[in-house]
């Protein structure tokens, strides 16, 4: 009882001091305190690192969702090894901007939309929520479409697989604690390692893989530029950047634990790039060699069967299911964080689910809507997903520019402001992203009006 009374008193003090809703909602978890205790226990830095593991790994691996798998598959199937370099290049940018987002979360205790609302007002916050909501909904539909495609490989129809997956994911997120949800998601993310095995089984030309992964080769057609922009956009998804910042706040990453959180970010981002590369390599070594064109990740799984064997198809399908389940949880969580932050409500996986919470209401609403869309085959799912990717391409420059402005604003981030070299590197990366988006726009114009 004394412990509970002390916790209530501490919570009231934080509320009076204006602490962020995330900190008040679940301060009892004490990641920072747990981290310090593990370090003092003499059990080594590795054990302490496990206390902050999660944001970088989940945010990174969730980028290898069905839309991402499809993008990497098409990249390899249509262009072989030639454009592989865009995946390592995108991975470097992913590390850079994820580190930036985690730094902001650790220094301010606020998510991305919460900071926009604080810095530029409610109108800017609502605009950010509207853009992310519009873009993310198509992505959430893509995740459940991936679940349906993976289950369809064994004969389970979408009107069964999508609702069942939606119910199970909602139960885990709404009824589970932060740590329970995180453990489930980390276990699911381990299935993505199957793609690395798939890439090896495909028997690629490793010399060509190394050469084209390191040395950029420019595309010779508008379709190639579209593939490059799509690979960049699926790796640096705006929802992923928003998620990692809010999730780091929800996990209570602080400036004291930021050094270890950086390691988590780098590991998650590098694994994302390795898995994306393995998918592209598997399709380049098999589908491109056989002249097979695909439309989505389900097509890639089926096409691998006669070319690389049934085992490769099973691995690809199992990886697709795991990636879809992971992203079907993470993308709605990211969107729910943004919605709750945008309207000034608490945003956390540790809120009291027995009473109405905007965060959980947004998650359930998004899940029901996406499952309904995917379960009705007559609806035009592909145009919806394609439109969401176009919106993502437009939002990405806006998101990274806002991120750069916030992390460079001393009034927002205080002493955690990065140095001149990091700030210059951020603007250089933004220039590269803008050039890539401009190339994508020019390619679309050339396709629409060839004359």
URURSUL-V245510 format. One record per residue. N is the residue number from 1. SS is DSSP state (a for helix, b for strand, c for the rest). PHI is phi in degrees with one decimal (* if undefined). BURIAL is + if it has 24 or more other ideal C-beta (glycine too) atoms within 12 Angstrom, else -. Layout:
# URURSUL-V245510
N|SS|PHI|BURIAL ; N|SS|PHI|BURIAL
This chain:
# URURSUL-V245510
1|c|*|- ; 2|a|-61.0|- ; 3|a|-64.0|- ; 4|a|-63.4|- ; 5|a|-64.4|- ; 6|a|-64.9|- ; 7|a|-65.4|- ; 8|a|-63.6|- ; 9|a|-64.7|- ; 10|a|-65.3|- ; 11|a|-64.1|- ; 12|a|-63.3|- ; 13|a|-62.9|- ; 14|a|-68.0|- ; 15|a|-63.5|- ; 16|a|-66.0|- ; 17|c|-80.8|- ; 18|c|81.0|- ; 19|c|-65.8|- ; 20|c|-59.3|+ ; 21|a|-55.0|+ ; 22|a|-60.3|+ ; 23|a|-67.4|+ ; 24|a|-68.1|+ ; 25|a|-64.3|+ ; 26|c|-149.2|+ ; 27|a|-64.3|+ ; 28|a|-65.6|+ ; 29|a|-71.0|+ ; 30|c|57.4|- ; 31|a|-60.3|+ ; 32|a|-61.0|+ ; 33|a|-65.1|- ; 34|a|-62.1|+ ; 35|a|-61.7|+ ; 36|a|-62.7|- ; 37|a|-64.5|- ; 38|a|-66.6|+ ; 39|a|-64.3|+ ; 40|a|-70.8|- ; 41|c|-71.2|- ; 42|c|79.3|- ; 43|c|-85.7|- ; 44|c|100.5|- ; 45|a|-64.9|- ; 46|a|-62.5|- ; 47|a|-65.6|- ; 48|a|-66.2|+ ; 49|a|-60.2|+ ; 50|a|-61.7|+ ; 51|a|-67.8|+ ; 52|a|-106.5|+ ; 53|c|-64.5|+ ; 54|c|148.0|+ ; 55|a|-56.8|+ ; 56|a|-66.6|+ ; 57|a|-66.0|+ ; 58|a|-70.3|+ ; 59|a|-64.9|+ ; 60|a|-70.0|+ ; 61|a|-67.6|+ ; 62|c|-66.8|+ ; 63|c|-67.0|+ ; 64|c|-85.4|+ ; 65|c|-87.8|+ ; 66|a|-54.4|+ ; 67|a|-63.9|+ ; 68|a|-68.1|+ ; 69|a|-61.9|+ ; 70|a|-61.8|+ ; 71|a|-60.5|+ ; 72|a|-66.6|+ ; 73|a|-65.2|+ ; 74|a|-65.4|+ ; 75|a|-56.9|+ ; 76|a|-76.1|+ ; 77|a|-69.2|+ ; 78|a|-89.0|+ ; 79|a|-122.6|+ ; 80|c|63.6|+ ; 81|c|-87.5|+ ; 82|c|-56.7|+ ; 83|c|-104.3|+ ; 84|c|-61.0|+ ; 85|a|-59.3|+ ; 86|a|-66.0|+ ; 87|a|-72.2|+ ; 88|a|-60.4|+ ; 89|a|-63.1|+ ; 90|a|-65.9|+ ; 91|a|-64.7|+ ; 92|a|-61.7|+ ; 93|a|-65.4|+ ; 94|a|-62.0|+ ; 95|a|-57.8|+ ; 96|a|-60.4|+ ; 97|a|-78.2|+ ; 98|a|-67.6|+ ; 99|a|-61.4|+ ; 100|a|-63.1|+ ; 101|a|-66.9|+ ; 102|a|-65.6|+ ; 103|a|-59.5|+ ; 104|a|-61.5|+ ; 105|a|-63.6|+ ; 106|a|-67.4|+ ; 107|a|-79.8|+ ; 108|a|-109.7|+ ; 109|c|71.5|+ ; 110|c|-132.5|+ ; 111|c|-77.8|+ ; 112|a|-61.0|+ ; 113|a|-67.4|+ ; 114|a|-60.8|+ ; 115|a|-69.3|+ ; 116|a|-61.9|+ ; 117|a|-62.1|+ ; 118|a|-69.4|+ ; 119|a|-82.7|+ ; 120|a|-119.2|- ; 121|c|99.5|- ; 122|a|-63.0|- ; 123|a|-58.5|- ; 124|a|-65.1|+ ; 125|a|-63.9|+ ; 126|a|-64.1|- ; 127|a|-63.1|- ; 128|a|-62.9|+ ; 129|a|-63.2|+ ; 130|a|-61.7|- ; 131|a|-64.5|+ ; 132|a|-65.8|+ ; 133|a|-63.1|+ ; 134|a|-64.3|+ ; 135|a|-71.2|+ ; 136|a|-69.9|+ ; 137|a|-63.1|+ ; 138|a|-61.6|+ ; 139|a|-66.9|+ ; 140|a|-63.2|+ ; 141|a|-60.1|+ ; 142|a|-63.6|+ ; 143|a|-65.3|+ ; 144|a|-71.8|+ ; 145|a|-65.0|+ ; 146|a|-64.9|+ ; 147|a|-60.3|+ ; 148|a|-63.1|+ ; 149|a|-64.6|+ ; 150|a|-65.6|+ ; 151|a|-69.6|+ ; 152|a|-64.5|+ ; 153|c|-64.6|+ ; 154|c|-112.0|- ; 155|c|89.1|- ; 156|c|-90.5|- ; 157|c|-70.9|- ; 158|a|-65.8|+ ; 159|a|-71.2|- ; 160|a|-102.4|- ; 161|a|-66.0|+ ; 162|a|-65.9|+ ; 163|a|-62.8|+ ; 164|a|-62.0|- ; 165|a|-62.3|+ ; 166|a|-61.3|+ ; 167|a|-65.4|- ; 168|a|-63.2|- ; 169|a|-64.1|+ ; 170|a|-63.6|+ ; 171|a|-62.4|- ; 172|a|-64.3|+ ; 173|a|-71.8|+ ; 174|a|-77.9|+ ; 175|a|-92.6|- ; 176|c|-86.1|+ ; 177|c|-79.0|- ; 178|a|-55.1|+ ; 179|a|-67.2|+ ; 180|a|-66.0|- ; 181|a|-61.8|+ ; 182|a|-62.3|+ ; 183|a|-63.5|- ; 184|a|-61.3|+ ; 185|a|-66.2|+ ; 186|a|-66.4|+ ; 187|a|-64.7|- ; 188|a|-61.9|+ ; 189|a|-63.1|+ ; 190|a|-64.2|+ ; 191|a|-66.7|+ ; 192|a|-67.1|+ ; 193|a|-63.2|+ ; 194|a|-60.9|+ ; 195|a|-68.0|+ ; 196|a|-64.7|+ ; 197|a|-63.3|+ ; 198|a|-60.5|+ ; 199|a|-62.9|+ ; 200|a|-72.4|- ; 201|a|-63.1|+ ; 202|c|-68.5|+ ; 203|c|62.5|- ; 204|c|-74.4|+ ; 205|c|-83.1|- ; 206|a|-65.3|- ; 207|a|-63.2|- ; 208|a|-66.7|- ; 209|a|-60.9|+ ; 210|a|-63.5|- ; 211|a|-62.8|- ; 212|a|-79.0|+ ; 213|a|-79.8|+ ; 214|a|-102.3|- ; 215|c|-102.2|- ; 216|c|-66.5|- ; 217|c|-124.8|- ; 218|c|-73.9|- ; 219|c|-69.1|+ ; 220|c|-104.8|- ; 221|c|-147.4|- ; 222|a|-57.4|- ; 223|a|-61.4|- ; 224|a|-66.8|+ ; 225|a|-65.3|+ ; 226|a|-63.5|+ ; 227|a|-64.2|+ ; 228|a|-64.2|+ ; 229|a|-63.7|+ ; 230|a|-65.3|+ ; 231|a|-64.7|+ ; 232|a|-64.9|+ ; 233|a|-66.8|+ ; 234|a|-75.5|+ ; 235|a|-79.2|+ ; 236|c|-102.8|+ ; 237|c|-68.6|+ ; 238|a|-56.1|+ ; 239|a|-64.7|+ ; 240|a|-67.9|+ ; 241|a|-67.0|+ ; 242|a|-68.7|+ ; 243|a|-63.5|+ ; 244|a|-64.4|+ ; 245|a|-69.5|+ ; 246|a|-66.0|+ ; 247|a|-68.8|+ ; 248|a|-62.4|+ ; 249|a|-66.7|+ ; 250|a|-62.4|+ ; 251|c|-83.7|+ ; 252|c|65.8|+ ; 253|c|-67.3|+ ; 254|c|-119.0|+ ; 255|a|-63.2|+ ; 256|a|-68.0|- ; 257|a|-103.6|+ ; 258|a|-64.6|+ ; 259|a|-59.9|- ; 260|a|-76.6|+ ; 261|a|-63.7|+ ; 262|a|-61.7|+ ; 263|a|-61.1|+ ; 264|a|-59.6|+ ; 265|a|-62.9|+ ; 266|a|-64.0|+ ; 267|a|-60.8|+ ; 268|a|-62.6|+ ; 269|a|-68.4|+ ; 270|a|-64.4|+ ; 271|a|-61.4|+ ; 272|a|-58.2|+ ; 273|a|-65.8|+ ; 274|a|-63.8|+ ; 275|a|-67.5|+ ; 276|a|-60.5|+ ; 277|a|-65.2|+ ; 278|a|-62.9|+ ; 279|a|-64.0|+ ; 280|a|-63.1|+ ; 281|a|-65.1|+ ; 282|a|-59.9|+ ; 283|a|-75.9|+ ; 284|a|-66.3|+ ; 285|a|-76.5|+ ; 286|a|-119.1|+ ; 287|a|-68.4|+ ; 288|a|-64.1|+ ; 289|a|-63.3|+ ; 290|a|-91.7|- ; 291|c|72.3|- ; 292|c|-92.2|+ ; 293|c|-102.2|- ; 294|c|-125.8|+ ; 295|c|-108.7|- ; 296|c|-148.9|+ ; 297|a|-66.4|+ ; 298|a|-63.9|+ ; 299|a|-60.9|+ ; 300|a|-62.8|+ ; 301|a|-62.0|+ ; 302|a|-68.5|+ ; 303|a|-69.0|+ ; 304|a|-70.6|+ ; 305|a|-57.1|- ; 306|a|-74.7|- ; 307|a|-98.0|+ ; 308|a|-126.9|+ ; 309|c|98.3|- ; 310|a|-61.8|- ; 311|a|-61.6|- ; 312|a|-63.9|+ ; 313|a|-64.3|+ ; 314|a|-63.1|+ ; 315|a|-63.3|+ ; 316|a|-63.1|+ ; 317|a|-66.3|+ ; 318|a|-66.1|+ ; 319|a|-64.0|+ ; 320|a|-62.3|+ ; 321|a|-63.8|+ ; 322|a|-62.4|+ ; 323|a|-62.6|+ ; 324|a|-67.0|+ ; 325|a|-63.4|+ ; 326|a|-61.4|+ ; 327|a|-70.3|+ ; 328|a|-66.1|+ ; 329|a|-91.3|+ ; 330|a|-72.2|+ ; 331|a|-65.5|+ ; 332|a|-63.6|+ ; 333|a|-62.4|+ ; 334|a|-59.3|+ ; 335|a|-68.4|+ ; 336|a|-66.4|+ ; 337|a|-54.0|+ ; 338|a|-63.9|+ ; 339|a|-63.1|+ ; 340|a|-63.3|+ ; 341|a|-64.4|+ ; 342|a|-65.7|+ ; 343|c|-100.1|+ ; 344|c|78.1|- ; 345|c|-102.7|+ ; 346|c|-59.5|+ ; 347|c|-129.8|+ ; 348|c|-161.0|+ ; 349|c|-81.8|+ ; 350|c|-109.6|+ ; 351|c|-73.0|+ ; 352|c|-72.8|- ; 353|c|-79.2|+ ; 354|c|-80.3|- ; 355|c|-120.7|- ; 356|c|-62.1|- ; 357|c|-134.8|+ ; 358|a|-60.3|+ ; 359|a|-60.3|+ ; 360|a|-70.9|+ ; 361|a|-62.7|+ ; 362|a|-64.5|+ ; 363|a|-62.2|+ ; 364|a|-65.8|+ ; 365|a|-61.7|+ ; 366|a|-64.1|+ ; 367|a|-65.7|+ ; 368|a|-61.3|+ ; 369|a|-63.4|+ ; 370|a|-66.7|+ ; 371|a|-62.0|+ ; 372|a|-63.1|- ; 373|a|-64.5|+ ; 374|a|-69.1|+ ; 375|a|-75.7|+ ; 376|c|-105.0|- ; 377|c|-64.7|- ; 378|c|-76.7|- ; 379|c|-77.7|- ; 380|c|-76.3|- ; 381|a|-70.1|+ ; 382|a|-61.0|- ; 383|a|-60.2|- ; 384|a|-64.3|+ ; 385|a|-64.8|+ ; 386|a|-61.8|+ ; 387|a|-61.5|- ; 388|a|-63.0|+ ; 389|a|-70.9|+ ; 390|a|-63.3|+ ; 391|a|-63.5|+ ; 392|a|-59.7|+ ; 393|a|-62.9|+ ; 394|a|-74.1|+ ; 395|a|-72.9|+ ; 396|a|-56.0|+ ; 397|a|-59.3|+ ; 398|a|-61.7|+ ; 399|a|-66.7|+ ; 400|a|-69.6|+ ; 401|a|-66.2|+ ; 402|a|-61.3|+ ; 403|a|-60.9|+ ; 404|a|-64.5|+ ; 405|a|-64.1|+ ; 406|a|-66.7|+ ; 407|a|-72.2|+ ; 408|a|-93.6|+ ; 409|c|-88.8|+ ; 410|a|-63.5|- ; 411|a|-68.6|- ; 412|a|-92.5|+ ; 413|a|-103.8|+ ; 414|a|66.6|- ; 415|a|-70.0|- ; 416|a|-83.1|+ ; 417|c|-58.9|+ ; 418|c|-68.8|+ ; 419|c|-77.9|- ; 420|a|-58.6|- ; 421|a|-63.9|- ; 422|a|-65.6|- ; 423|a|-66.4|+ ; 424|a|-65.0|- ; 425|a|-62.1|+ ; 426|a|-63.7|+ ; 427|a|-67.7|+ ; 428|a|-64.1|- ; 429|a|-64.4|+ ; 430|a|-62.7|+ ; 431|a|-61.9|- ; 432|a|-64.7|+ ; 433|a|-64.2|+ ; 434|a|-62.2|+ ; 435|a|-64.4|- ; 436|a|-67.2|+ ; 437|a|-65.5|+ ; 438|a|-64.2|- ; 439|a|-64.1|+ ; 440|a|-62.0|+ ; 441|a|-61.7|- ; 442|a|-64.9|- ; 443|a|-65.1|+ ; 444|a|-63.1|- ; 445|a|-62.7|- ; 446|a|-66.3|- ; 447|a|-70.3|- ; 448|a|-72.0|- ; 449|c|-128.1|- ; 450|c|-62.6|- ; 451|c|-91.6|-
